[in-house]
Amino acid sequence: MVKELVVYPDDRILLCSDVRDFKDESLPRLLNDMKETMEANNLTALSAIQVAHPFNIVIIKKENGEYWELINPRILSREGNFISKEKTSYYPDIELEVPRYEKIQLLYEDRNGKSHGIKVEDKELSATIQRKLDYLSGGTPLDKVDKNYREQVLQALAGKGLMPYSTDVCPTFSNKDYITSFLDKLLFFMGLSLLTPLFKKFFNWSNETVAKIYTFDKFGYIATIILLIVYFIYAQYEAKKYRQCSSCQIGHQIGIMIKRFVIGTAIAVGAYFLLGT
C-alpha cells in the first residue's frame, strides 16, 4: 500500500528507534509498503520515518531496479569529504548542498535479522545512505549545513508556503528560564551568607547559627551543580525542538552555565574560609 510521505514541517521525522522483532509480520508488510511508495513517488531511497513509521529502516533502489533493505544501519567509519547536491521528499522542490563523506563502512541487518557489513565507495550512493540516516538519528539533512545556509533554505520553503509549526518557532519565554531564575535567587542567598561574620558581631550569633548557615551554603552549592546539569539537559532538548532559535545555541547555554558556576564556586570557597574554618 502506498503511504503518505511526511513533508516539512511535520516533526514526526524526529522520532525513530531500532527494529527488535524480526519475526513480526508487520515488518515485511512495511518494507513492501515502502517500496510501493517509492515507485509511486519516483524515489530512489526512502527511510521508514519518512512515511511516519518510527523505525530505523532504509530502502535503496539500485540502478538495476532491485531494492536494498537496510535495517538498523550504522556507519562504522568514514573517509574523504565532498559537497553533495541533494534532493529529498521531506523538503519538496529544494536542492541542498550538504557536506558528506565519500566512503563509508556500513553495518546493517536484513529482514531476517542477519548482520551484514559493506564498504560503500561510490560517493553518490554513500551520500544517499548518509542522507537517509540523517532521519534515523533524529534530524534531517538540513541539520548538516551551517546556520546561514539553513536560514536561506527555510526562507525558500516559506516562499512555497511551507512554514514551521508554532512548536518549531523559538518561544519568547523558555521553561529553562525558571531554572536560571531559581538559580539566581539561590546564589543571592548564598552570597548573603558571606556577611555572616559581620552579622555575628552585631547580633551576637552563636557558633551553632554560623554552622547552620555554612551547611546551607554547602547544600546550596550542590543544588547549584544539579540545577546547572538539569538546565543543560533541558536546553539540549529545547534546542532540538526549536531548531530555528538562535538563542538556543550551545554557546549561549554554556555561557549561562559558566557564569553561574563561577559565582557559585566563588561563594562556596568564600564561605569555606569565612565560616568553615
C-alpha positions in Angstrom: 0.0 0.0 0.0 1.3 3.4 -0.9 1.9 5.6 2.2 1.7 9.3 2.6 5.1 11.0 2.7 6.0 13.0 5.8 6.8 16.5 4.5 8.3 19.6 6.2 7.4 20.9 8.7 5.9 17.7 10.1 8.1 16.9 13.1 7.3 13.2 13.2 10.5 13.0 11.3 12.4 13.4 14.6 11.3 10.2 16.3 12.9 6.8 15.5 14.0 3.5 17.1 15.6 0.2 16.2 13.8 -2.8 14.9 13.9 -5.5 17.6 11.4 -8.1 16.5 12.3 -9.5 13.1 9.5 -12.2 13.3 6.8 -9.6 13.5 4.5 -9.9 10.4 4.3 -6.1 10.1 7.9 -5.8 9.2 7.7 -7.4 5.6 4.4 -5.5 5.1 6.1 -2.2 6.0 9.0 -3.0 3.7 6.6 -3.7 0.8 4.6 -0.5 1.5 7.8 1.5 1.4 8.7 0.0 -2.0 5.3 0.8 -3.4 5.6 4.3 -2.0 9.0 4.7 -3.7 7.5 3.6 -7.0 4.5 5.9 -6.7 6.7 8.9 -6.0 9.6 8.0 -8.2 12.0 7.8 -5.3 15.4 6.0 -5.3 15.7 5.9 -1.5 13.4 6.1 1.5 13.6 5.8 5.3 10.6 4.4 7.2 10.3 7.6 9.3 9.5 9.4 6.0 6.2 7.5 5.9 5.6 8.0 9.6 6.9 4.6 10.8 9.4 5.4 13.5 11.9 2.5 12.8 15.5 2.5 11.7 14.8 1.2 8.2 16.2 2.5 4.9 15.5 1.1 1.4 17.7 2.0 -1.6 16.7 1.3 -5.2 19.7 0.1 -7.2 20.3 1.0 -10.8 19.2 -2.5 -11.9 15.8 -1.9 -10.2 16.5 -4.2 -7.2 15.8 -3.0 -3.7 18.4 -2.9 -1.0 16.9 -3.2 2.5 18.9 -1.7 5.3 17.6 -2.4 8.8 19.2 -0.8 11.9 22.0 0.6 9.7 25.1 2.1 11.4 28.1 3.9 9.9 31.3 2.4 11.4 33.9 4.5 9.6 34.1 7.4 7.2 36.7 8.6 4.6 37.0 11.7 2.5 34.8 14.8 2.2 32.8 16.4 -0.6 29.8 18.6 -1.1 26.7 16.7 -2.2 23.9 18.3 -4.1 20.8 16.5 -2.8 17.0 16.5 -3.0 14.7 14.9 -0.5 11.0 14.4 -0.4 10.9 16.0 3.1 11.9 19.4 1.6 9.8 19.5 -1.6 11.4 21.1 -4.7 14.5 22.2 -2.8 18.1 21.2 -3.7 20.5 21.2 -0.8 24.3 21.4 -0.8 25.4 19.1 2.1 28.8 18.1 3.3 29.2 14.3 3.1 31.8 11.6 3.3 33.0 10.0 0.1 33.3 6.5 1.5 31.6 4.8 4.5 31.8 1.4 6.2 28.3 0.3 6.9 26.8 -2.3 9.2 23.2 -3.3 8.9 20.7 -6.1 9.2 18.4 -7.7 6.6 14.7 -8.5 7.1 15.6 -11.8 8.8 17.9 -10.1 11.4 21.2 -11.3 9.8 24.0 -8.8 10.1 26.0 -7.6 7.1 29.0 -5.3 6.7 29.9 -3.5 3.5 32.2 -0.7 2.4 30.4 1.8 0.1 33.0 3.5 -2.1 30.6 5.2 -4.6 30.3 8.7 -3.2 26.8 9.3 -4.6 25.5 6.1 -3.0 27.4 7.0 0.1 25.7 10.4 0.2 22.3 8.8 -0.4 22.7 6.5 2.6 24.0 9.3 4.8 21.0 11.4 3.9 18.6 8.6 4.8 20.5 8.0 8.1 20.1 11.7 9.0 16.4 11.0 9.5 17.2 7.9 11.6 19.4 9.9 14.0 16.6 12.4 14.9 17.5 15.1 12.4 17.3 16.0 8.7 19.9 16.8 6.0 19.4 20.5 6.8 20.9 19.9 10.2 24.2 19.2 8.5 24.7 22.7 6.9 25.7 26.0 8.5 23.2 28.4 10.1 23.2 31.0 7.3 22.6 28.4 4.6 19.9 26.7 6.7 18.1 30.1 7.0 18.2 30.6 3.3 16.6 27.2 2.7 14.0 27.8 5.3 13.1 31.2 3.7 12.8 29.4 0.3 10.5 26.9 1.9 8.5 29.7 3.5 8.2 31.2 0.0 6.5 28.0 -1.1 4.0 28.3 1.8 5.8 25.7 4.0 6.1 27.3 7.4 7.2 25.6 10.6 4.5 24.7 13.2 4.3 27.0 16.1 6.1 24.5 18.2 9.2 24.9 15.9 9.3 28.7 16.5 11.6 29.9 19.2 9.5 31.0 22.2 9.9 34.4 23.8 10.0 32.6 27.2 11.6 29.3 27.9 10.9 26.9 30.7 14.6 26.8 31.4 14.3 30.5 32.4 12.6 29.2 35.5 15.8 27.3 36.3 18.0 30.3 35.9 15.6 32.4 37.9 15.7 30.0 40.8 19.5 29.6 40.5 19.9 33.4 40.7 17.8 33.6 43.9 19.7 30.6 45.4 23.1 32.3 44.6 21.8 35.6 46.0 21.0 34.0 49.4 24.3 32.0 49.3 26.1 35.3 48.7 24.4 36.9 51.8 25.9 34.2 53.9 29.3 35.8 53.3 28.1 38.6 55.5 27.7 36.2 58.4 30.9 37.4 60.3 29.5 40.9 60.3 26.0 39.8 61.4 27.6 37.6 64.1 29.5 40.5 65.6 26.5 42.9 65.6 23.8 40.4 66.6 25.9 38.1 68.7 25.1 35.0 66.8 26.2 31.7 68.2 28.7 29.3 66.6 25.7 26.9 66.1 23.9 29.5 64.0 27.0 30.1 61.9 27.4 26.3 61.4 23.8 26.1 60.1 24.4 28.9 57.6 27.5 27.2 56.4 25.5 23.9 56.0 23.0 25.9 53.9 25.9 27.1 51.7 27.2 23.6 51.2 23.8 22.2 50.2 23.2 25.3 48.1 26.4 24.7 46.1 25.4 21.1 45.5 21.9 22.2 44.4 23.6 24.7 42.0 25.5 22.0 40.3 22.4 19.8 40.0 20.3 22.6 38.6 23.1 23.5 36.1 23.0 19.9 34.8 19.2 20.0 34.6 19.4 23.3 32.7 21.9 21.9 30.2 19.9 18.7 29.6 16.7 20.7 29.1 18.4 23.3 26.9 19.6 20.5 24.6 16.1 19.1 24.3 14.7 22.6 23.6 17.5 23.3 21.0 16.4 20.2 19.1 12.7 21.1 19.4 13.2 24.8 18.4 15.9 24.3 15.8 15.4 27.8 14.3 16.0 29.6 17.5 19.4 31.3 17.6 19.3 31.9 21.3 19.2 28.1 21.9 22.7 27.6 20.6 25.1 25.7 22.7 27.5 28.7 23.1 24.7 30.7 24.8 23.9 27.8 27.1 27.5 27.3 28.1 27.9 31.0 28.8 24.9 30.9 31.2 26.3 27.8 32.9 29.8 29.0 33.3 28.7 32.4 34.8 26.6 30.8 37.5 29.1 28.0 38.1 31.9 30.6 38.7 29.7 32.7 41.0 28.5 29.6 43.0 32.1 28.3 43.3 33.4 31.7 44.4 30.7 31.9 47.1 31.4 28.3 48.2 35.1 29.0 48.5 34.5 32.3 50.4 32.0 30.5 52.8 34.6 27.8 53.4 37.3 30.3 54.6 34.8 32.6 56.4 32.5 30.1 58.0 34.0 26.6 57.7 37.4 27.2 59.2 
